[in-house]
Amino acid sequence: MTDPTEALATARAAADRLVKVKRLNASLTPPKETRKSLLQQAAAVHPSGVLYGMAVAVKDNICTLEFTTTCGSKILEGYRSPYEATAVARLKAAGALIAGKTNCDEFAMGSSTEHSAYGRTQHPTDKTRIRDGGLGAPARRLLRRGRHQAHVRSGLSLRSRRIRVIARSDRRVGSERA
């Protein structure tokens, strides 16, 4: 993708998908704010980056200039960071579009979003189940469209390695943790 109109189309499509899955509580950024930011970023991004036009959801404990950073806690509600995390700066330098903040356990101290002050992330098909991983895994699927997907969280190397929380997606709410 090297055409600016393609980046705008990708931004619009990502914003539309975020609105459709709002019921899953995976994104903490209001849809209108997300749409506005994505369109502004798509218009300004330079088409030479390897991630040009790719919408990226960022875990809520990673600072961005575009969105509030609450770390899944009401204590930090409304906090806007005066700086941007290095991972976010590198994503932007590569042409990525920051598509909002995803839900996480309060201060990222958990692995299933059960303990977020904003409510747990819902399983897409069964509300009695907890979705796998500390990402609130539906957030990984929010922006998925072919190869254009990404999700950034603590412990993610933008190079070759990835640290991942492994959990079973069939675990029931309130069940004993393994």
Backbone as CSV, one residue per row, in Angstrom:
resi,resn,N_x,N_y,N_z,CA_x,CA_y,CA_z,C_x,C_y,C_z
1,MET,0.849,-1.168,0.000,0.000,0.000,0.000,0.898,1.236,0.000
2,THR,0.765,2.064,-0.994,1.530,3.308,-1.060,0.656,4.500,-1.384
3,ASP,-0.602,4.279,-1.645,-1.529,5.332,-2.013,-2.196,5.913,-0.764
4,PRO,-2.143,7.251,-0.579,-2.788,7.862,0.590,-4.285,7.563,0.690
5,THR,-4.966,7.379,-0.424,-6.395,7.061,-0.353,-6.616,5.667,0.238
6,GLU,-5.657,4.750,0.004,-5.745,3.420,0.612,-5.593,3.510,2.125
7,ALA,-4.687,4.380,2.594,-4.501,4.560,4.037,-5.779,5.112,4.666
8,LEU,-6.417,6.061,3.992,-7.679,6.606,4.503,-8.763,5.538,4.524
9,ALA,-8.819,4.716,3.482,-9.811,3.636,3.432,-9.560,2.627,4.542
10,THR,-8.300,2.293,4.796,-7.949,1.369,5.873,-8.337,1.954,7.226
11,ALA,-8.090,3.249,7.420,-8.445,3.923,8.672,-9.955,3.891,8.892
12,ARG,-10.715,4.172,7.836,-12.179,4.136,7.954,-12.672,2.726,8.280
13,ALA,-12.101,1.734,7.601,-12.513,0.338,7.836,-12.197,-0.086,9.269
14,ALA,-11.021,0.295,9.778,-10.647,-0.046,11.159,-11.611,0.612,12.144
15,ALA,-11.940,1.871,11.908,-12.881,2.573,12.794,-14.254,1.912,12.756
16,ASP,-14.686,1.482,11.588,-15.982,0.793,11.476,-15.980,-0.522,12.241
17,ARG,-14.879,-1.274,12.164,-14.792,-2.543,12.896,-14.796,-2.305,14.400
18,LEU,-14.139,-1.241,14.852,-14.132,-0.928,16.280,-15.542,-0.624,16.781
19,VAL,-16.326,0.074,15.992,-17.711,0.374,16.373,-18.520,-0.910,16.458
20,LYS,-18.331,-1.817,15.505,-19.102,-3.064,15.474,-18.835,-3.964,16.675
21,VAL,-17.614,-3.930,17.210,-17.275,-4.824,18.324,-17.210,-4.098,19.667
22,LYS,-17.796,-2.920,19.747,-17.792,-2.155,20.997,-18.370,-2.957,22.155
23,ARG,-19.364,-3.795,21.879,-20.021,-4.599,22.918,-19.050,-5.538,23.632
24,LEU,-17.907,-5.854,23.017,-16.933,-6.761,23.637,-16.095,-6.068,24.712
25,ASN,-16.181,-4.748,24.792,-15.444,-3.981,25.785,-13.929,-4.162,25.651
26,ALA,-13.458,-4.372,24.452,-12.031,-4.576,24.235,-11.289,-3.260,24.038
27,SER,-11.976,-2.253,23.557,-11.348,-0.951,23.319,-11.839,0.036,24.358
28,LEU,-10.911,0.809,24.924,-11.280,1.819,25.915,-11.453,3.200,25.290
29,THR,-11.044,3.352,24.047,-11.144,4.633,23.364,-12.532,4.778,22.743
30,PRO,-13.208,5.893,22.990,-14.530,6.094,22.390,-14.447,6.042,20.858
31,PRO,-15.413,5.399,20.204,-15.366,5.244,18.744,-15.220,6.548,17.965
32,LYS,-15.891,7.614,18.398,-15.786,8.890,17.677,-14.360,9.441,17.745
33,GLU,-13.750,9.334,18.926,-12.368,9.797,19.095,-11.414,8.961,18.246
34,THR,-11.654,7.646,18.211,-10.826,6.747,17.411,-10.925,7.102,15.936
35,ARG,-12.150,7.251,15.447,-12.362,7.573,14.026,-11.659,8.874,13.645
36,LYS,-11.851,9.908,14.457,-11.245,11.212,14.170,-9.717,11.106,14.128
37,SER,-9.150,10.442,15.127,-7.695,10.300,15.195,-7.145,9.485,14.026
38,LEU,-7.812,8.377,13.699,-7.350,7.540,12.585,-7.343,8.311,11.273
39,LEU,-8.381,9.081,11.013,-8.447,9.836,9.769,-7.387,10.932,9.725
40,GLN,-7.130,11.601,10.860,-6.074,12.616,10.913,-4.703,11.987,10.676
41,GLN,-4.460,10.841,11.327,-3.175,10.166,11.161,-2.990,9.674,9.726
42,ALA,-4.047,9.124,9.132,-3.956,8.604,7.767,-3.634,9.713,6.772
43,ALA,-4.163,10.900,7.021,-3.898,12.023,6.130,-2.467,12.531,6.271
44,ALA,-1.867,12.341,7.449,-0.537,12.889,7.716,0.612,11.891,7.580
45,VAL,0.320,10.599,7.588,1.375,9.590,7.599,2.138,9.566,6.272
46,HIS,3.444,9.306,6.365,4.294,9.249,5.168,4.243,7.844,4.580
47,PRO,4.014,7.709,3.268,3.804,6.390,2.661,5.036,5.500,2.508
48,SER,6.173,5.896,3.047,7.374,5.085,2.831,7.585,3.994,3.885
49,GLY,6.859,4.029,4.984,7.082,3.070,6.068,6.597,1.665,5.739
50,VAL,7.223,0.676,6.377,6.856,-0.721,6.133,5.485,-1.067,6.704
51,LEU,5.005,-0.284,7.666,3.681,-0.507,8.247,2.679,0.534,7.751
52,TYR,2.982,1.165,6.646,2.161,2.258,6.135,0.681,1.882,6.071
53,GLY,-0.132,2.667,6.782,-1.571,2.488,6.749,-2.120,1.400,7.650
54,MET,-1.259,0.656,8.362,-1.733,-0.416,9.233,-2.263,0.175,10.536
55,ALA,-3.492,-0.172,10.882,-4.081,0.278,12.137,-3.579,-0.608,13.269
56,VAL,-3.117,0.016,14.354,-2.527,-0.700,15.477,-3.238,-0.316,16.768
57,ALA,-3.738,-1.302,17.492,-4.326,-1.068,18.811,-3.218,-1.175,19.844
58,VAL,-3.178,-0.244,20.787,-2.118,-0.190,21.791,-2.717,-0.479,23.163
59,LYS,-2.087,-1.351,23.913,-2.563,-1.673,25.260,-2.563,-0.412,26.111
60,ASP,-3.516,-0.286,26.997,-3.747,0.950,27.737,-2.644,1.312,28.737
61,ASN,-1.645,0.496,28.908,-0.548,0.889,29.799,0.646,1.412,29.007
62,ILE,0.475,1.649,27.719,1.522,2.208,26.864,1.108,3.632,26.493
63,CYS,1.981,4.597,26.752,1.652,6.007,26.558,1.618,6.408,25.088
64,THR,0.590,7.180,24.748,0.463,7.788,23.428,0.111,9.256,23.621
65,LEU,0.366,10.053,22.603,-0.018,11.457,22.666,-1.469,11.664,22.250
66,GLU,-1.997,10.761,21.419,-3.351,10.917,20.888,-4.450,10.590,21.879
67,PHE,-4.213,9.639,22.759,-5.278,9.109,23.611,-4.890,9.149,25.084
68,THR,-5.909,9.096,25.957,-5.630,9.033,27.389,-5.004,7.682,27.727
69,THR,-4.222,7.656,28.794,-3.593,6.426,29.270,-4.074,6.202,30.694
70,THR,-4.900,5.175,30.901,-5.464,4.933,32.231,-4.916,3.680,32.895
71,CYS,-4.206,2.841,32.177,-3.712,1.565,32.706,-4.854,0.724,33.271
72,GLY,-6.046,0.862,32.693,-7.203,0.083,33.136,-7.711,0.487,34.507
73,SER,-7.368,1.697,34.978,-7.723,2.139,36.320,-8.464,3.474,36.286
74,LYS,-9.465,3.616,37.132,-10.208,4.884,37.236,-9.346,5.973,37.874
75,ILE,-8.317,5.570,38.604,-7.431,6.539,39.248,-6.790,7.454,38.207
76,LEU,-6.433,6.897,37.050,-5.776,7.674,36.003,-6.748,8.164,34.925
77,GLU,-8.033,8.096,35.189,-9.036,8.512,34.212,-8.755,9.941,33.734
78,GLY,-8.683,10.114,32.427,-8.444,11.434,31.847,-6.977,11.825,31.721
79,TYR,-6.051,10.977,32.167,-4.623,11.321,32.111,-4.115,11.296,30.675
80,ARG,-3.505,12.378,30.266,-2.861,12.460,28.952,-1.355,12.577,29.185
81,SER,-0.640,11.652,28.640,0.803,11.615,28.820,1.472,12.769,28.074
82,PRO,2.499,13.372,28.681,3.233,14.441,27.986,4.261,13.881,26.994
83,TYR,4.405,12.579,26.966,5.363,11.940,26.056,4.731,10.695,25.456
84,GLU,5.445,10.130,24.513,4.976,8.947,23.811,5.957,7.809,24.057
85,ALA,5.460,6.603,24.235,6.335,5.436,24.438,7.192,5.219,23.184
86,THR,8.391,4.702,23.389,9.303,4.436,22.281,8.681,3.487,21.262
87,ALA,7.979,2.466,21.727,7.338,1.511,20.817,6.338,2.216,19.905
88,VAL,5.565,3.150,20.459,4.579,3.891,19.672,5.290,4.797,18.664
89,ALA,6.354,5.461,19.104,7.116,6.326,18.195,7.689,5.521,17.030
90,ARG,8.181,4.316,17.313,8.728,3.470,16.251,7.639,2.983,15.296
91,LEU,6.482,2.650,15.846,5.360,2.251,14.987,4.966,3.382,14.053
92,LYS,4.863,4.585,14.594,4.501,5.737,13.775,5.561,6.014,12.714
93,ALA,6.831,5.881,13.102,7.913,6.098,12.143,7.837,5.091,10.997
94,ALA,7.294,3.911,11.283,7.145,2.877,10.246,5.834,3.042,9.471
95,GLY,5.045,4.078,9.792,3.836,4.365,9.040,2.547,3.824,9.621
96,ALA,2.585,3.253,10.826,1.380,2.689,11.441,0.446,3.790,11.934
97,LEU,-0.829,3.464,12.014,-1.848,4.364,12.536,-2.275,3.854,13.907
98,ILE,-2.188,4.677,14.937,-2.567,4.259,16.288,-4.087,4.356,16.401
99,ALA,-4.714,3.196,16.641,-6.173,3.095,16.583,-6.833,3.051,17.947
100,GLY,-6.196,3.555,18.967,-6.833,3.586,20.271,-6.175,2.666,21.277
101,LYS,-6.780,2.624,22.459,-6.254,1.857,23.579,-7.150,0.658,23.843
102,THR,-6.525,-0.472,24.141,-7.282,-1.682,24.447,-7.332,-1.913,25.952
103,ASN,-8.361,-2.586,26.381,-8.608,-2.873,27.781,-7.501,-3.754,28.357
104,CYS,-7.224,-3.569,29.632,-6.264,-4.429,30.331,-6.629,-4.462,31.807
105,ASP,-6.097,-5.441,32.526,-6.300,-5.475,33.973,-5.715,-4.205,34.571
106,GLU,-6.247,-3.811,35.725,-5.789,-2.583,36.351,-4.277,-2.605,36.545
107,PHE,-3.617,-1.588,36.023,-2.160,-1.444,36.022,-1.471,-2.665,35.407
108,ALA,-2.188,-3.353,34.514,-1.678,-4.526,33.786,-1.244,-5.635,34.731
109,MET,-1.906,-5.739,35.878,-1.560,-6.747,36.878,-2.533,-7.922,36.798
110,GLY,-2.510,-8.630,35.686,-3.376,-9.773,35.487,-3.184,-10.321,34.086
111,SER,-4.000,-11.306,33.740,-3.806,-11.908,32.421,-5.103,-12.183,31.680
112,SER,-6.216,-11.565,32.099,-7.474,-11.866,31.415,-8.429,-10.682,31.303
113,THR,-8.082,-9.522,31.754,-8.908,-8.308,31.847,-10.086,-8.458,32.800
114,GLU,-10.082,-9.486,33.641,-11.151,-9.649,34.633,-11.126,-8.539,35.674
115,HIS,-9.960,-7.933,35.879,-9.804,-6.960,36.951,-9.554,-5.554,36.422
116,SER,-10.145,-5.227,35.298,-10.070,-3.871,34.756,-11.156,-3.036,35.423
117,ALA,-10.840,-1.801,35.733,-11.847,-0.906,36.311,-12.943,-0.587,35.293
118,TYR,-12.692,-0.862,34.033,-13.656,-0.583,32.969,-14.449,-1.825,32.562
119,GLY,-14.335,-2.880,33.332,-15.062,-4.117,33.048,-14.216,-5.076,32.231
120,ARG,-14.566,-6.359,32.327,-13.760,-7.343,31.614,-14.130,-7.371,30.137
121,THR,-13.181,-7.805,29.338,-13.414,-7.967,27.912,-14.271,-9.211,27.710
122,GLN,-15.289,-9.085,26.894,-16.225,-10.179,26.669,-15.710,-11.173,25.632
123,HIS,-16.026,-12.421,25.849,-15.764,-13.453,24.843,-16.746,-13.176,23.701
124,PRO,-16.320,-13.262,22.446,-17.211,-12.894,21.342,-18.444,-13.783,21.175
125,THR,-18.409,-15.029,21.638,-19.553,-15.911,21.425,-20.177,-16.458,22.701
126,ASP,-19.469,-16.437,23.843,-19.985,-17.033,25.069,-19.623,-16.155,26.266
127,LYS,-20.605,-15.474,26.845,-20.339,-14.543,27.939,-19.915,-15.215,29.244
128,THR,-20.019,-16.543,29.328,-19.587,-17.238,30.537,-18.106,-17.576,30.487
129,ARG,-17.464,-17.311,29.370,-16.042,-17.622,29.218,-15.188,-16.366,29.283
130,ILE,-13.939,-16.585,29.626,-12.954,-15.514,29.649,-12.091,-15.679,28.412
131,ARG,-11.861,-14.606,27.725,-11.023,-14.669,26.534,-9.573,-14.797,26.961
132,ASP,-8.761,-15.521,26.182,-7.378,-15.818,26.549,-6.481,-14.592,26.517
133,GLY,-5.480,-14.622,27.353,-4.394,-13.649,27.298,-4.696,-12.332,27.986
134,GLY,-3.644,-11.623,28.350,-3.753,-10.348,29.032,-4.115,-9.204,28.119
135,LEU,-4.276,-9.459,26.859,-4.609,-8.408,25.917,-6.081,-8.112,25.888
136,GLY,-6.870,-8.966,26.493,-8.279,-8.910,26.198,-8.375,-9.321,24.735
137,ALA,-8.058,-10.554,24.462,-7.789,-11.058,23.116,-8.716,-10.584,22.017
138,PRO,-9.999,-10.278,22.267,-10.764,-9.734,21.149,-10.131,-8.463,20.589
139,ALA,-9.345,-7.775,21.422,-8.666,-6.582,20.933,-7.721,-6.911,19.787
140,ARG,-7.140,-8.108,19.822,-6.255,-8.506,18.721,-7.037,-8.624,17.433
141,ARG,-8.308,-8.962,17.560,-9.124,-9.180,16.374,-9.852,-7.921,15.916
142,LEU,-9.778,-6.873,16.712,-10.507,-5.649,16.388,-10.146,-5.111,15.015
143,LEU,-8.876,-5.116,14.722,-8.404,-4.457,13.523,-8.016,-5.432,12.435
144,ARG,-8.239,-6.710,12.662,-7.781,-7.735,11.737,-8.515,-7.650,10.405
145,ARG,-7.765,-7.594,9.384,-8.292,-7.674,8.030,-7.114,-8.128,7.182
146,GLY,-7.082,-9.415,6.906,-5.949,-9.963,6.152,-4.680,-9.822,6.952
147,ARG,-3.654,-9.280,6.367,-2.379,-9.140,7.062,-2.269,-7.827,7.828
148,HIS,-3.243,-6.942,7.660,-3.177,-5.639,8.306,-3.696,-5.705,9.728
149,GLN,-2.866,-6.153,10.646,-3.253,-6.234,12.041,-2.014,-6.104,12.908
150,ALA,-2.199,-5.582,14.080,-1.112,-5.516,15.047,-1.687,-5.105,16.387
151,HIS,-1.021,-5.492,17.434,-1.408,-5.101,18.787,-0.114,-4.963,19.576
152,VAL,0.061,-3.852,20.239,1.295,-3.601,20.967,1.019,-3.673,22.450
153,ARG,1.908,-4.301,23.182,1.778,-4.399,24.625,3.166,-4.451,25.233
154,SER,3.220,-4.376,26.536,4.494,-4.487,27.225,5.126,-5.823,26.889
155,GLY,6.407,-5.839,26.662,7.098,-7.087,26.369,7.128,-7.420,24.898
156,LEU,6.611,-6.549,24.046,6.617,-6.828,22.617,7.843,-6.205,21.992
157,SER,8.635,-6.996,21.364,9.783,-6.500,20.635,9.338,-6.246,19.207
158,LEU,9.676,-5.114,18.671,9.281,-4.801,17.306,10.197,-5.492,16.308
159,ARG,11.068,-6.326,16.788,11.937,-7.061,15.883,11.433,-8.480,15.736
160,SER,12.156,-9.444,16.277,11.817,-10.828,15.949,11.158,-11.614,17.067
161,ARG,11.291,-11.205,18.326,10.749,-11.996,19.423,9.492,-11.400,19.992
162,ARG,8.695,-12.229,20.585,7.446,-11.781,21.190,7.213,-12.537,22.482
163,ILE,6.975,-11.827,23.560,6.642,-12.454,24.834,5.126,-12.468,24.907
164,ARG,4.559,-13.610,25.202,3.112,-13.744,25.148,2.577,-14.442,26.389
165,VAL,1.478,-13.952,26.917,0.797,-14.618,28.018,-0.030,-15.738,27.399
166,ILE,0.189,-16.954,27.837,-0.555,-18.090,27.297,-1.639,-18.471,28.307
167,ALA,-2.853,-18.579,27.838,-3.969,-18.995,28.684,-4.952,-19.780,27.835
168,ARG,-5.750,-20.587,28.489,-6.750,-21.369,27.756,-7.973,-20.498,27.502
169,SER,-8.492,-20.533,26.286,-9.656,-19.718,25.964,-10.956,-20.373,26.403
170,ASP,-10.890,-21.607,26.897,-12.116,-22.287,27.317,-12.357,-22.179,28.822
171,ARG,-11.521,-21.411,29.517,-11.670,-21.279,30.962,-12.963,-20.528,31.287
172,ARG,-13.711,-20.996,32.243,-14.981,-20.394,32.641,-14.748,-19.241,33.623
173,VAL,-15.638,-18.273,33.628,-15.554,-17.168,34.564,-15.655,-17.717,35.973
174,GLY,-14.754,-17.271,36.836,-14.776,-17.677,38.230,-14.164,-19.047,38.490
175,SER,-13.600,-19.697,37.490,-13.007,-21.015,37.701,-11.633,-20.880,38.341
176,GLU,-11.161,-21.970,38.893,-9.826,-21.998,39.495,-8.801,-21.738,38.412
177,ARG,-7.800,-20.964,38.730,-6.738,-20.698,37.759,-5.676,-21.777,37.855
178,ALA,-5.217,-22.193,36.691,-4.196,-23.242,36.649,-2.831,-22.701,36.962
